[in-house]
Amino acid sequence: MNQQNLLQQLLLIGVGTTSLVAEKLRQVSNQWVKEGRLNADQAKAMVDEVLTHLKEDAASLDEAVQRQTRQFLEGLGVPQQSEIDELRGRIDRLERDLRELKNRSW
């Protein structure tokens, strides 16, 4: 398994775990409302707060994984897309210049 696939699987596991936690949290808060331990507004506020923190943590994790992936690929010498695009542009210009030189010499 390559590094990119591993990172993607870890992210998917994180997303799945977050979804599972959110669902269980909703179930527990609904149960607490039925038992009278919380009112509906308190339960909603609690769920919203926890989900907000989970989303923030997921965003931080995503950024960290992307940063690690970039560093890993750079360490292997894999060029970034912007570098490839720049080289393609340079090749296009060189080919155009070469055609112009050939046309002049004929």
DOFI-517623 format. One line per 4 residues: number of its first residue (from 0); their letters; for each residue x, y, z of N, C-alpha, C, CB. Coordinates in steps of 0.02 Angstrom, whole numbers. Glycine has a CB too. Example, Ala and Ser with C-alpha at 12.3 -4.5 7.8 and 13.67 -1.06 7.14 Angstrom:
2
0) as) 660/-284/390/615/-225/390/660/-165/390/565/-224/452 ~ 642/-112/354/684/-53/357/645/2/394/704/-30/286
***
This chain:
106
0) mnqq) 43/-59/0/0/0/0/45/62/0/-49/0/62 ~ 32/109/-46/74/168/-47/51/219/5/74/200/-117 ~ 94/268/16/82/318/68/18/358/56/142/367/72 ~ 5/376/-8/-55/415/-24/-119/377/-7/-55/434/-99
4) nllq) -121/312/-25/-180/272/-9/-189/265/67/-174/203/-40 ~ -134/257/103/-138/252/175/-167/315/205/-69/238/204 ~ -143/373/182/-169/436/207/-243/445/191/-129/494/178 ~ -263/425/131/-334/430/113/-376/385/157/-344/412/39
8) qlll) -352/326/171/-390/280/214/-395/307/285/-356/211/214 ~ -340/337/309/-343/366/376/-394/423/379/-274/392/396 ~ -397/464/327/-446/517/325/-517/489/325/-435/562/265 ~ -528/438/285/-594/408/282/-614/377/349/-597/355/226
12) igvg) -566/347/382/-580/319/448/-599/375/496/-518/280/476 ~ -563/431/491/-578/489/533/-648/516/520/-528/544/523 ~ -666/520/456/-733/544/438/-786/496/464/-739/553/361 ~ -773/431/455/-821/381/479/-828/382/554/-799/311/457
16) ttsl) -772/391/588/-774/395/661/-812/456/684/-703/396/690 ~ -800/512/651/-836/574/669/-911/565/658/-810/633/627 ~ -930/534/604/-1001/522/591/-1031/476/643/-1011/491/521 ~ -995/425/663/-1019/379/714/-1027/414/781/-971/318/721
20) vaek) -977/455/799/-981/493/862/-1041/540/860/-916/533/874 ~ -1052/573/804/-1108/620/798/-1175/583/807/-1107/656/730 ~ -1180/525/776/-1243/487/781/-1254/463/852/-1241/428/732 ~ -1203/437/884/-1210/413/953/-1226/471/1000/-1146/377/976
24) lrqv) -1195/528/988/-1208/586/1030/-1281/608/1023/-1161/644/1010 ~ -1307/606/963/-1378/623/953/-1423/573/990/-1395/624/878 ~ -1406/510/986/-1446/459/1020/-1446/470/1096/-1420/389/1004 ~ -1387/483/1123/-1382/493/1196/-1420/556/1216/-1308/499/1217
28) snqw) -1411/610/1178/-1446/672/1197/-1522/664/1191/-1423/730/1152 ~ -1545/627/1141/-1617/613/1136/-1642/573/1196/-1633/576/1070 ~ -1601/525/1216/-1619/484/1274/-1623/528/1337/-1569/427/1284 ~ -1575/572/1345/-1574/617/1404/-1635/663/1403/-1510/657/1405
32) vkeg) -1656/684/1344/-1715/727/1340/-1776/686/1362/-1726/755/1267 ~ -1782/624/1339/-1838/580/1358/-1839/568/1433/-1834/514/1321 ~ -1778/562/1463/-1774/550/1534/-1781/614/1575/-1707/517/1550 ~ -1783/670/1543/-1791/734/1578/-1726/762/1606/-1840/725/1633
36) rlna) -1670/733/1588/-1606/757/1613/-1585/821/1578/-1552/704/1605 ~ -1608/831/1517/-1595/891/1477/-1659/911/1443/-1538/880/1425 ~ -1666/976/1427/-1722/995/1384/-1696/994/1312/-1751/1065/1404 ~ -1741/999/1265/-1723/993/1194/-1672/1046/1173/-1785/998/1151
40) dqak) -1679/1107/1198/-1632/1160/1180/-1562/1146/1207/-1656/1227/1207 ~ -1557/1121/1268/-1492/1104/1297/-1459/1047/1257/-1500/1084/1371 ~ -1500/998/1239/-1474/941/1201/-1447/964/1133/-1528/887/1192 ~ -1486/1006/1100/-1464/1032/1035/-1400/1072/1042/-1520/1075/1002
44) amvd) -1396/1115/1092/-1337/1156/1103/-1276/1111/1117/-1348/1205/1162 ~ -1285/1059/1157/-1230/1014/1172/-1206/979/1109/-1252/963/1225 ~ -1252/952/1070/-1234/917/1009/-1199/965/961/-1296/886/975 ~ -1227/1025/953/-1196/1074/907/-1125/1092/928/-1239/1137/904
48) evlt) -1115/1100/993/-1049/1118/1017/-998/1063/1004/-1052/1135/1092 ~ -1017/1002/1020/-972/946/1010/-957/937/935/-1001/880/1039 ~ -1007/942/893/-997/934/821/-953/990/793/-1064/933/785 ~ -961/1050/819/-918/1106/798/-845/1090/813/-940/1171/831
52) hlke) -833/1065/873/-764/1048/892/-738/990/849/-761/1029/966 ~ -780/942/834/-759/886/792/-741/910/722/-814/833/788 ~ -781/955/695/-767/981/628/-702/1021/628/-825/1025/604 ~ -691/1061/680/-629/1099/684/-569/1052/688/-630/1146/745
56) daas) -576/1000/728/-522/951/734/-510/915/668/-537/900/790 ~ -564/898/633/-558/864/569/-523/909/518/-628/843/542 ~ -539/974/519/-507/1021/473/-432/1026/489/-540/1090/477 ~ -416/1028/553/-345/1031/573/-309/967/551/-339/1041/649
60) ldea) -341/911/561/-312/847/541/-301/845/466/-356/788/564 ~ -351/868/428/-346/869/355/-286/912/333/-411/895/324 ~ -279/971/363/-223/1014/346/-156/980/363/-228/1081/384 ~ -153/948/420/-92/914/440/-75/857/393/-98/888/512
64) vqrq) -125/819/372/-114/764/326/-90/790/258/-177/722/317 ~ -121/844/235/-100/873/171/-28/898/175/-147/930/151 ~ -11/931/230/57/956/239/106/897/240/62/997/305 ~ 89/845/277/133/786/281/140/752/213/106/736/332
68) trqf) 86/750/176/88/720/109/134/759/63/17/716/78 ~ 127/827/64/171/869/23/244/858/42/153/943/32 ~ 258/856/107/327/846/129/353/777/109/331/854/206 ~ 311/728/114/330/660/94/347/658/20/274/610/111
72) legl) 303/686/-21/314/686/-93/375/727/-112/252/714/-129 ~ 385/784/-79/445/824/-91/507/784/-74/443/889/-51 ~ 504/747/-19/561/706/2/578/652/-50/547/673/68 ~ 528/629/-85/539/579/-138/561/612/-204/476/539/-150
76) gvpq) 556/678/-205/575/714/-267/519/720/-317/633/679/-299 ~ 458/707/-296/400/713/-341/384/788/-348/338/674/-312 ~ 382/812/-410/369/884/-420/296/901/-407/388/905/-491 ~ 285/964/-387/217/988/-378/186/1004/-446/215/1051/-331
80) qsei) 121/1007/-448/86/1021/-511/108/1088/-540/11/1020/-501 ~ 118/1138/-498/139/1204/-523/207/1200/-557/141/1255/-466 ~ 252/1158/-530/318/1150/-561/312/1115/-629/364/1110/-515 ~ 268/1066/-633/257/1031/-696/228/1079/-748/210/970/-686
84) delr) 179/1119/-727/148/1168/-772/200/1218/-797/91/1204/-737 ~ 243/1241/-753/296/1288/-773/342/1256/-824/336/1311/-711 ~ 362/1194/-813/405/1160/-861/371/1149/-928/428/1093/-833 ~ 307/1134/-927/269/1127/-991/269/1192/-1029/197/1104/-977
88) grid) 260/1247/-993/261/1312/-1026/329/1327/-1057/243/1367/-976 ~ 381/1310/-1020/449/1321/-1046/462/1277/-1108/502/1305/-992 ~ 439/1215/-1106/446/1171/-1163/409/1198/-1223/422/1099/-1147 ~ 347/1222/-1212/308/1251/-1267/345/1310/-1298/239/1273/-1241
92) rler) 373/1354/-1256/410/1412/-1282/472/1391/-1321/430/1459/-1225 ~ 508/1341/-1295/567/1316/-1329/549/1285/-1397/604/1265/-1286 ~ 495/1246/-1399/473/1216/-1462/454/1270/-1512/414/1168/-1449 ~ 419/1321/-1488/400/1376/-1533/462/1412/-1559/354/1427/-1495
96) dlre) 510/1426/-1515/572/1458/-1536/610/1415/-1586/616/1474/-1475 ~ 611/1350/-1575/645/1304/-1621/612/1304/-1689/646/1233/-1592 ~ 546/1303/-1691/510/1306/-1755/526/1371/-1792/433/1300/-1744 ~ 528/1427/-1755/544/1491/-1786/615/1490/-1815/537/1547/-1735
100) lknr) 662/1462/-1779/730/1458/-1804/735/1414/-1866/777/1431/-1749 ~ 698/1358/-1866/698/1314/-1925/668/1350/-1985/659/1249/-1910 ~ 614/1387/-1973/582/1423/-2028/627/1477/-2056/515/1454/-2004 ~ 667/1510/-2015/713/1561/-2038/768/1532/-2081/742/1598/-1979
104) sw) 791/1472/-2062/848/1443/-2098/828/1414/-2165/879/1390/-2056 ~ 765/1405/-2177/743/1378/-2243/737/1435/-2289/676/1341/-2239
***
